[in-house]
Amino acid sequence: MAALTWDNTGERYYETGTKKGVLYPKDSTGAYPKGVAWSGLTAVTESPDGAEATDLYADDIKYGTLRSAENLGYTIEAYTYPEEFAQCDGSAAVADGVYIGQQTRTAFGFSYVTQIGNDVSDEAGYKLHLIYNSTASPSEKSYSTINDSPEAITFSWEVETTPVTVTGYKATSEITIDSTKVDATKLASLETILYGDTDTEARLPLPDEVIELFEAA
């Protein structure tokens, strides 16, 4: 057995960046059949909550602890958004280029990539985040006059999720795939599904399909 060591060469990992956002509007069957690129993505902030402790006491001692269900919320920030997001943001197109607000908000899936770096390379790998069953809350939009220090407007949406079923596990709202730990061929197959190609429409596979892909021999 070897003694513990810290900060070894090639093991000083960190995570940075947000890119390759994709929106997947949900259809009436619960699937996410068509993905669209989300350009101008500037930040994704995940904000889980819940999992709060409730202590139980018996025989004058702490008997145990129960925890409530955990929920995933997140915030999307971007300079722009795909046209298909309008229906997810409570808008409906009544004519070409004409939209009305305060409509039913469509649920959607979302994926994005964060970069993994270390002391050897700032591109050691990446993490692929898949998020399901999301709904966006109404967001504030602040428009200000152009002055001698102009800035582009940044849009921001608070998003809540409802977990989807996963065979053999508790329901979940997110799957994260680490490119440094999974089979590269299987990861490439998943990315073809997520991003599409000349023969395949981009779509978001449900968790069971993702797990089956990586468990396959």
Disulfide bonds with the S-S distance in Angstrom:
none
